[in-house]
Amino acid sequence: MPIITLTTDFGAKDYFTGATKGAIYSELPDVTIVDISHQVSPFNIPEAAYIIQNAYGSFPKGTIHIIGIDSELNEENKHIAIKLDDHYFICANNGIMSMICAEIAPEKIVEINIHDKLTTSFPVLDVFVKVACHIARGGTLDVIGKSITEIKPIRNIKPYVNDDKTQIIGSVIYIDNYGNVVTNIKRSFFETIQKGRHFEISARNYTFKKIYNKYSDIVKFEVPENKRNDEGKRLVVFNSGNFLEIAVYKSNPATVGSASTLLGLGPLDTISINFIPNKVLTTPDNLPPNLSNANKY
């Protein structure tokens, strides 16, 4: 039984999500439809890219993913279908797939060319659904599009590193439901530049010198529970997607606040990491000759 997922910025108020599902079921009554998210911020491509990158791998191979973000067809926003990591992705060529494609090479990319057979002002419903159902029936990508080799990138999706590799400048790409701030700095990238050095992470007027393995590592469990004051503490972790995240322990925007509200951080805001050379201990063996023997007399 084929699986089709939906990731959109449709929200919950309008009819768009229901109509899309209805169109899929009309063509494939036995299909399984899974909602990844319909709460992507309107037209927020980095946010959608982050969500789909971290969600798709949990689905079986062969799953078809419809991504309905900024999908209106125009000269600068063509429609594409991609086979990657034995999954299929149908979306606009607006950079939304560049985060995944930067880490995994696509097996095939086609620019969809069936629009002349459809009259549409709702491409997710009329075009993406047709393509998804074609693939679900076992159809090939060559039938619905022409092969291309490149897709549009998302601007500034990669963090900047200075020439002497003493600083990383990243940016906020996602604010989760808890108000935690996710950056575009991945663990593997951070560790490649860090090379064991100490560091300081700066966000607005806050500085962090430690990255925790998990949120509860900030809790001092040796202290009696009634004497702790852990909720609302700020911390940095690598989250489940291995992205650097600034968080607040047990955050709640209505009570203790969140990393986004307390630090005043929003999408595209800058996060910097400065690396500090490890101090060299001054022992007689590494002191200059005129000082190494000074204490002998």
N, C-alpha and C positions, 0 to 999 in steps of 0.2 A: 504494500500500500504506500503510495508516494506521500511525502510530507512537503508542504509549502509553508514557509514562514512569512510573516508580515512585519516590517519595521517602517513606521511612517511618522509624520508629524500631524496626523489627522486629529488627534485628541479624542475625547469621548463624547463630545456634544453633537457633532455633525453625523450625517448618514454615510460618509465616505467609507469607513471601515466595514460597515454592514453590507453596503452595496458591493464592495470588492469581494467579500466572502461569498455573497450570493452568486456573483458571476462565476467564481471558481466552482462552487458546488453545482451550478447549472451545467458545467462542462464535465466535471469529474465528481459524481456523487459520493464515491468511496474515498476521496482524498482526505488526509488529515491536515488541518490548518492550525498553525500555532502562532499566537501573537507574541513577538519578542518585545516590542514596545510601540505604542502609538502616542507617547508623550515626549517625543523628541521636540526640542524647541524649534519653532518654525524656521525652516530653511537653514538650520544649523548643521552644516556638513561635517565638521570635525566631531561634533557630538554623536551624530549618527554613525560615523565611521568607527568611533570608539566602541559604541554599543554592539554593532554587528561583528566587529573583530573579536570581541570577547564572548560573544554568544554562539556563533555559528559552529565552533568546534565541539560543542556539546551535542550536536545533532548527528544522526547517522550519515554515512557517506551517501551521496546521491540526493541529499535534501536540496530543495529549490528555495532560494531566498529572494523575495520581492522587497525592494527598498524604495519606498515612495517618499523621497525628499527632493524638493526642487526639480520635479520631473517634467515640467512643461517643455515640450519640444520646441527648439529654435536652432538657429545656425550655430550657436555656441554651446548648445546643450543637447547633444545627440543622445540617443538611447543605446545601451549596450547590454550584452549578455556575456558572462564570463564563466568558464569552467576553471575552478581553482581548488586544489586540495580535494578533488573528487566531490566538490559541491558546486552548485550553480547559483549565480547571482545576476539579478535583473534590475537595472537601475539607470539613472542618467549618468552620462560621462562628465560628471562635475567635480571629480576628485574624491568621491565618497569611498572608492575602493583602493585608493592609493596607500592607505595605512597597511592593509592586508598584503597588497601586491609588493610592498617594499620588503616584506619578509618571506613571502612565498611567491614564486614565479607562476603566473597563470598558465594553464595548459592550452587554453584557447580563448580569444576575445573576438566577438563579432559586433559590428555596428548594425543594429536592428533596421531592417528595410521593408517592413510589411505595412508601413503607414498608408501607402496608397490604396490599400485594400480596406482601410478602416476610416470612418469619420468619427473624430474624437475631440473632445475638449477635456477629457479625463483620462490621461494616458495610463495611469496605474490600473484603472478598471478595464480599459479597452485594449491596450497594447501589452502591458506587463502580464496581465492575466492570460491573454492568448499565448504568449511566449511560454509562460510557466506551465500551462496545461499541455502545450506541444511537447515540452521536455519531459513532463511527467508521463506522457504516453510512449516515451522512448524515442522521440524525434531528435534530430541532430541540430546543432547550432547553425550549420551551413545553410539549412533550409530557410531560416528566418533572418539571416544577416550576412554581411560580407566581412571577411577576416581583416582585423587591424592588429597592429603590434604594440601600440602605446595607448595609455589612458592619461587623462589630465591629473596632475598632482594637486594636493592641497597646499596652498601657500603656507610657508613657515611651520609646517608640521614637524620638521626635524629640529631638535635643539641646536643652538649655536655653540661652538667651542672655539676659544681664542687660539692664536697660533702657538703659544707655549703651553697649551693644555692645562692652564691653571684655573680656568673658569668655564662653567657650562651655563648658558642662559636658555631657559626653557619657558614654556607658556602654559597657561591653564587651558585644557581642552574640554573639561567636563566637570559639572557639579552634580553629585549624586543626590539621591532622595534624602540623605541625612545632612546634606550641606557640606560633605567632604569635597576637597578640591583635588582633582586629578590633573596631573601635568603630562606633557608629552615626553618625559624622561623615563625611559625603560631601565630596568635593573641591569640588563646586559650592557647597555650603553654607558650607564653610570660607572659600573665596575671596570670597564675597559679604560675609561679616562682616569678614574680614581687611582688605580694601581697601589692600593693600600694606604694612601695618604689620609690624614685627617681632613675634615671639611667643615664648612659652615653653609647652611642653607638659609637664604634670606628671602622673605616674603613680606612686602610692605615694611613695617618697622619691627618685624619679628625675626629672630635668628634661632635656628635649630642646629645642634651639633651631633645629633644621634638619630639613627634610623632604627626603629623597632621592628621586630619580626612579626608581631601581631599587636592589635589594639590593646589587649589586656596586659601586655608586658609593662605598661606604665603604672599598673596598680602595685602598690606595696602590700602584698598579701600577708606579710608578717605583722602588719599593724591591724589591731582589732577593727572589724568592719564598721563599728559605730564611731570610730575615730578617723576614718578615712575621708578624704575630700577629693575623690578621683574624677567624678563627673565634671566635664568641662575642661579637663586638662588638654592642652594642645600637644600634638605629636606628629611624627612623620613615619610612614610605613611604605613598603612596596605592597600594593594591593593584590588581589587575586589574579589580576591581569598583568602583574609585574610592572605596573606604572607607579612612579613616585607620587604619593598622595599625602597631602596635609590634612589632618583630621582632628576632631575633638572627640575625646572618649565619651561614649554614650551621648552623642550630640543630639540635641533637640532644639530646633530654632525657636520653639515656644517657651523653653525653660532655660537650659544652660547655654543655648546658642549653638552655632555651627562654625566650622572653619571659614566658610564663605562669609558669614555675617560678622563674625568677631574680628577677622583679619581684613575684611573689606576686599575680598578677592572675587573676581568674576572671570568669565571666558576671555581668553587672550591676554590676561594680565601676566606680567613677567615674574618668573621665579629664577633666582640665580644661585649657583653653587660655586663657592670658592674653595680651592684645594690648598692646604697648608703643608709645606714640606715637613716631614717628620724630623724632629730635633735629633742632632747627633750628639751623643754623650761625649764630653770632653774628658778623656782619660789620658794618663801620661803617654800612652801609645800613639794618640793622634794629636797631641799638642805639638806646636813648633819646637824645634831643638832648643831654643834659648829659654823655653818655659818648662819643658818636660823634665829638666834636671834641677829646676829651681828649688825644690823641696829637699834635695839631697844634702844641702849644706846649711 
